Amino acid sequence: MRNKQNAQKLHLSEGTARNYISVTYSKLQVGDRDAAVAKIRKEQLVQTRA
């Protein structure tokens, strides 16, 4: 999902969504979406549906 789509789904401005995503990357210590997903899966930070 792109920032604009994320923002629309969350009823936020695109800039706010971009900032939230940037803060999340920083907390995960990653630089992009692919690395964030890989780290989340590896460390099982989110439960997935069966």
N, CA and C of each residue as an Amber inpcrd file, in Angstrom:
protein
   150
   0.8450000  -1.1830000   0.0000000   0.0000000   0.0000000   0.0000000
   0.8880000   1.2440000   0.0000000   0.4960000   2.2160000  -0.6860000
   1.2520000   3.4590000  -0.7420000   0.7740000   4.4060000   0.3540000
   1.5610000   5.4400000   0.5940000   1.2400000   6.3990000   1.6550000
  -0.1370000   7.0320000   1.4650000  -0.4610000   7.3690000   0.2380000
  -1.7540000   8.0040000  -0.0300000  -2.9020000   7.0680000   0.3410000
  -2.7780000   5.7940000  -0.0220000  -3.8190000   4.8150000   0.3030000
  -3.9060000   4.6000000   1.8100000  -2.7420000   4.5010000   2.4640000
  -2.7360000   4.3610000   3.9210000  -3.4370000   5.5480000   4.5730000
  -3.1150000   6.7270000   4.1190000  -3.6950000   7.9440000   4.6840000
  -5.2150000   7.9540000   4.5210000  -5.6920000   7.5980000   3.3530000
  -7.1310000   7.5870000   3.1040000  -7.8350000   6.5870000   4.0050000
  -7.2710000   5.3900000   4.1470000  -7.9020000   4.3690000   4.9860000
  -7.9490000   4.7860000   6.4530000  -6.9350000   5.5460000   6.8890000
  -6.8490000   5.9650000   8.2930000  -7.4260000   7.3590000   8.5290000
  -7.9440000   7.9850000   7.4670000  -8.5120000   9.3350000   7.5470000
  -7.4830000  10.3380000   8.0680000  -6.2660000  10.2590000   7.4920000
  -5.1700000  11.1610000   7.8410000  -4.7020000  11.8750000   6.5870000
  -3.9470000  12.9410000   6.7810000  -3.3220000  13.5620000   5.6150000
  -2.1770000  12.6630000   5.1590000  -1.7920000  12.8040000   3.9060000
  -0.7120000  11.9740000   3.3860000   0.5960000  12.2470000   4.1370000
   0.8360000  13.4950000   4.4960000   2.0430000  13.8530000   5.2400000
   2.0870000  13.1960000   6.6100000   0.9460000  13.1470000   7.2860000
   0.8800000  12.5040000   8.6020000   1.1370000  11.0140000   8.4740000
   0.5350000  10.3830000   7.4920000   0.7510000   8.9530000   7.2780000
   2.2210000   8.6860000   6.9770000   2.8230000   9.5130000   6.1350000
   4.2350000   9.3600000   5.7900000   5.1020000   9.4950000   7.0450000
   4.7590000  10.4380000   7.9000000   5.5100000  10.6290000   9.1470000
   5.3630000   9.4140000  10.0620000   4.1630000   8.9110000  10.2240000
   3.9370000   7.7290000  11.0680000   4.7440000   6.5290000  10.5520000
   4.7460000   6.3510000   9.2370000   5.4830000   5.2450000   8.6420000
   6.9780000   5.4220000   8.8850000   7.4650000   6.6390000   8.7410000
   8.8760000   6.9260000   8.9830000   9.2650000   6.6400000  10.4270000
   8.4200000   7.0250000  11.3600000   8.6760000   6.7660000  12.7780000
   8.6850000   5.2590000  13.0410000   7.7730000   4.5420000  12.4170000
   7.7250000   3.0860000  12.5730000   9.0030000   2.4450000  12.0530000
   9.4870000   2.8770000  10.8730000  10.7460000   2.3520000  10.3380000
  11.8840000   2.6220000  11.3130000  11.9020000   3.8020000  11.8690000
  12.9530000   4.1650000  12.8170000  12.9270000   3.2600000  14.0430000
  11.7430000   3.0260000  14.5880000  11.6140000   2.1610000  15.7640000
  12.0260000   0.7280000  15.4570000  11.7460000   0.2800000  14.2280000
  12.1340000  -1.0690000  13.8100000  13.5990000  -1.1310000  13.3710000
  14.2130000   0.0270000  13.2200000  15.5900000   0.1480000  12.7400000
  15.7480000  -0.4510000  11.3480000  14.8410000  -0.0670000  10.4570000
  14.8850000  -0.4980000   9.0570000  14.7380000   0.7300000   8.1660000
  14.9900000   0.5440000   6.8720000  14.9470000   1.6680000   5.9570000
  13.8130000   1.6680000   4.9500000  13.0930000   0.5410000   4.8440000
  12.0170000   0.4930000   3.8550000  10.9690000  -0.5510000   4.2250000
   9.9220000  -0.6010000   3.4190000   8.7950000  -1.5030000   3.6900000
   9.2010000  -2.9700000   3.6940000   9.9970000  -3.3630000   2.7170000
  10.4080000  -4.7680000   2.6310000  11.1720000  -5.1930000   3.8760000
  12.0880000  -4.3610000   4.3260000  12.8620000  -4.6730000   5.5210000
  11.9620000  -4.6950000   6.7550000  10.9850000  -3.7950000   6.8020000
  10.0490000  -3.7660000   7.9340000   9.2330000  -5.0540000   7.9900000
   8.7150000  -5.4800000   6.8600000   7.9210000  -6.7120000   6.8090000
   8.7800000  -7.9030000   7.2040000  10.0000000  -7.9660000   6.6870000
  10.8950000  -9.0780000   7.0120000  11.1830000  -9.1320000   8.5140000
  11.4470000  -7.9800000   9.1110000  11.7550000  -7.9450000  10.5460000
  10.5340000  -8.3120000  11.3800000   9.3820000  -7.8130000  10.9920000
   8.1440000  -8.1170000  11.7150000   7.8620000  -9.6140000  11.6680000
   8.0430000 -10.2190000  10.5070000   7.8190000 -11.6730000  10.3760000
   8.8560000 -12.4620000  11.1630000  10.1290000 -12.0750000  11.0210000
  11.2120000 -12.7960000  11.6880000  11.0450000 -12.7790000  13.2010000
  10.6920000 -11.6100000  13.7390000  10.5810000 -11.4620000  15.1880000
   9.1580000 -11.7240000  15.6870000   8.2740000 -12.1100000  14.7620000
   6.8740000 -12.4250000  15.0850000   6.2280000 -11.3160000  15.9280000
   6.3660000 -10.0830000  15.4450000   5.8290000  -8.9230000  16.1470000
   4.3220000  -8.7650000  15.9370000   3.8010000  -9.4170000  14.8990000
   2.3740000  -9.3670000  14.5860000   1.8960000 -10.7750000  14.3000000
   0.7590000 -11.1370000  14.8670000   0.2110000 -12.4430000  14.5660000
  -0.4710000 -12.4110000  13.2110000  -0.2460000 -13.4520000  12.4110000
  -0.8850000 -13.5440000  11.1090000  -2.0840000 -14.4800000  11.1880000
  -2.9760000 -14.3170000  10.2470000  -4.1600000 -15.1740000  10.1880000
  -3.7600000 -16.5320000   9.6840000  -4.4560000 -17.5340000  10.1550000
  -4.1660000 -18.9240000   9.7260000  -4.7890000 -19.2070000   8.3850000
